[in-house]
Amino acid sequence: MTFNIVTKTCKLPDGREITIETGKLARQADGAVTLRMGNTMLLATVVAKEEPVEGADFMPLSVDYQEKFASTGKVPGGFLKREGKLSDYEILISRLVDRAIRPLFPDDFHAETQVMIYLISGDQNALPDALAAFAASAALSVSDIPWNGPISEVRVARVDGQFIINPSLEQKDRADIDLMVGASIDNILMVEGEMKEVSEDEMLEALKVAHEAIKVQCQLQLELAREVGKTTKRSYKHEVNDENLKQELYNLLYPKAYAVAKQQIKNKKERSAAFEKILEDYLASLPVDTTIDKDLVKRYYHGIHKKAARDLVLQEGIRLDGRKTTDIRPIYTEVDLLPSTHGSALFTRGETQSLTTVTLGTKMDEQLIDGAMFSGSSKFILHYNFPGFSTGEVKPNRGPGRREVGHGNLALRALKQVLPPDEENPYTIRVVSDILESNGSSSMATVCAGSLALMDAGVQIKGPVSGIAMGMISDSQTGKYAILSDILGDEDHLGDMDFKTTGTEKGLTACQMDLKVDGLTYEVLREALEQARLGRLHILEEMKKTLAAPRPDLKPHAPRAATLVFEKELIGALIGPGGKVVQDIQNTSGATVVIEEVNNQGVVSVFATSKESMDAAMKRIKAIVAVPEIGQVYDGVVKSIMPFGAFVEFMPGKDGLLHISEIKWERLENMDGVLEVGEEIKVKLVDIDKKTGKFRLSRKVLLPKPPRKETA
C-alpha cells in the first residue's frame, strides 16, 4: 500500500520545529492532519455533510478535543477504565478552537460540520492546548469544506521578562503573562488568558509577539493546501434569498425599528417586545393566502433590527438603553446576606445579577484531577450556574454546559491571581456563582461577586478584583466605530467584539476577547483597553463602598485551620501503627488531621470547627512532632528513679535526666520520698549533649530561688 503523504515544517522563534503531515491517517475524513512538536502529536479531522440542516440559519459546528490516556502511558481511572465524556479541561480547549475557527465559516453555510482533535502522544515540554487550533485549521485547509482560513493559535508567556511562544509546563508555571491567542494572517480573532496584575500595554506587547508567530504558521497551511490541491472548495447553496423582498422589508420596517431603538427602553423584556411587535404587525398584515416566505421575513427582519441598533450608536452615539458609550449601568452590592455560609455576596449591575458563596473546606475537599497530561489536585474551585429563569426562560436543568464551564474558568483565572499563596492558605476554597438575572456579562458579575464573597469570608486576598465586558460597533465603509462599556446582551449579539477584562487597581488578572470583524488595529484595541480600565476602576470603587478589604478573621462558624511543618522522620510516630495515633487524636479532639510529605518534610494540616477542638488537636500533635529545644519548658512524667536522680519523659519517646542536684534548690542527700514514678512535673530542657544526644533537665530553675542565709 502506498500513501500520498505531504509534510510541511515550520519553526518557532526559538528554533523548535512543528511538523504537519497529511495523507497517512484518517483518509476518509474530508480533511485530516497529524501535527507534531517534540513528542506531542495531535490528530485533527474534519467532516461536513453535503446538505444543510433543515431550517437552520446558523453554523451547526461542533468541536471536540480529547486526550487519549495512552498518549502519556496512563490507564484511565474509574470503573470503566476508558475515556468517557470530555473533562472540563478538554471542553475549555474545545472552546478555544471553536472560537477561533467559527467566525471564518461563510454566513450562508449551514451544513453540519464536526472537528475532532485527539492527543495521541503527549509531552509536557510541548503542551497540546497551544497546538489544537493549529491542527484543526490545517485539517480544514486540506479539505474542500468552505472556510475562510487559515488561522492558528499559540500560547505566549512572559517568563523572567522574556516572551516565549508555546512554553513548557515549567516555564508556563513561572510566567506572569499567560495568553492563548488565535489569529489569521491579518487579524487577531480570539484571546484568553491570565496575568499577574500587569498593564494593558504589556498585554498588547504579548499579542504582537504571538501574532508574528501565528503568521508563519498560517503561511505554512497555505503552502500545504496548495500542495495537496485543496485550494478550490465545494460548491453549495444552503440559503434561498429574495432580494426584492429584502429591500421591500428594509424600506418598510427599518424606520420603525430605528424609532424603537431610539426610544431608549431600559427594560430588556419591554425592549424585546417593542421590536417583536414590528414583526408581528407586519406578518398579521399579510393576506391568508400570501406566498411570502415567513421564515425569510423573520431572517431579514433580524438583520434590519441589528442594523437599526448599530446605526443609532454610530450616527447619534446613543445605545439601546439610552446610555452613552462609556456609561456603566447602576451597581448594587451586598455582602453577608446568607448567614450560614462562610462568605456570600450579591452583585447587581443593571439587569445582571450574581449571588455568590464561598465555602472553606479541608485538604480532603480538594478537587482531584485525573487526565492524560495532568494529574493531581486543586484547592481552588469555582462553579458558575446559569439557570433558565435568569433570562425568563424555561430550560431543563441538565448540569453545566460548555458555556457554564467556560464562564466559570474565566472567573477562576481572574480571582486565583489574588489568592494567598498555598503555604499561607490551608483551606480548599470553593466559590459558586448562581446567576439570578442576565442581560450581559454575567461572567464579569461573577468576578465582582466572587471577589466580595472571598473578602466577606475572611480570605486574605491581595486586593479586590472587578471585571467589565466591552463591545464595539464599526462600519468598514465609513471607518466609524464606537467602543461600548458594560455591554448589554443585545449589544453582544449585534456587536463586532466581545472583550472582557478583569483586574485589581494594580493591573490585569485575566481577559477574554472574541472578534467578529476584520481589521481591528492595535490602536483601536489600545483605546478599548483604556476605556475598559476606567470602567473596571469605576466598578471597583462601587464595590469598595460595601467592602474594601478582607475581613480580619473568618466567620465564627467557619472551620479553623492550622498547618505545622516537622521532620519527616516523625511522620510514622504521628500516624502510629495502623493509623492508631492520628485516629485517636481525631476522635478525642473532634478535629480533622491530614498528614503528608512535602518537599522532604512532614506537613500536618488540622481543621476544626472550634478553637477548643483545634487547641486539643494541636497540643497532641506538637507533643509528638516537636523537636526538643533548649530553654523550653515541658510537662514531664517521672519514668524511673535512680540514686543520682530521675529519668523524666518530657516529650513522647524522649527521656531526660533530672539530676538530684536539679530537683530543688535545697541540697538532697538521696532520692528517698522526693519523687514518685508516674508523678507529673514541669521541667526545663537545659542542655543536649552534642556527642550522645542525651537531654539534661532541670526542675529547680522553675522554682523560686530561696534567699541567701546571712552569716554572723
Buried (B, 14 or more C-beta within 10 A) or exposed (E): EEEEEBBBEBEBEEEBEBBBBBBBBBEEBBBBBBBBBBEBBBBBBBBBEEEBBEEBBEBBBEBBBBBBBBBBEBEBEEEEEEBEEBBBBBBBBBBBBBBBBBBBBBEBBBBBBBBBBBBBBBBBBBBBBBBBBBBBBBBBBBBBBBBBBBBBBBBBBBBEEEBBBBBBEEBBEEBBBBBBBBBBBEBBBBBBBBBBBBBBEBBBBBBEBBBEBBBBBBBBBBBBBEBBEBEEBEEBEBBEEBEEBBEEBBEEBBEBBBEBBBEBBBEBEEBBEBBEEBBEEBBEEEEEEEEBBEEBBEBBBBEBBBBBBBBBBBEEEBBBBEBEBEBBBEBEBBBBEBEEBBBBBBBBBBBBBBBBBBBBBBBEBBBEBBBBBBEEEBBBBBBBBBEEEBBEEEEEEEEBEBBBBBBBBBBBBBBBBBBBEEEEBBBBBBBBBBBBBBBBBBBBBBBBBBBBBBBBBBBBBBBBBBBBBBBBBBBEEEEEBBBBBBBBBBBBBBBBBBBBBBBBBEBBBBBBBBBBBBEBEBEBBBBBBEBBBEBBBBBBEBBBEBBEEBBEEBBEEBBBBBBBEBEBEBBEBBBBEEEEBBEEBBEEBBBBBBBEEEEEEBBBBBBBBBEEBBBBBBEBBEEBBBEBEEEEEBBBBBEEBEEEBBBBBBBBEBBBBBBBEBBEEEEEEEBEEBBEEEEEBEBBBBBBEEEEEEBBBBBBEEEEEEEEEEEE
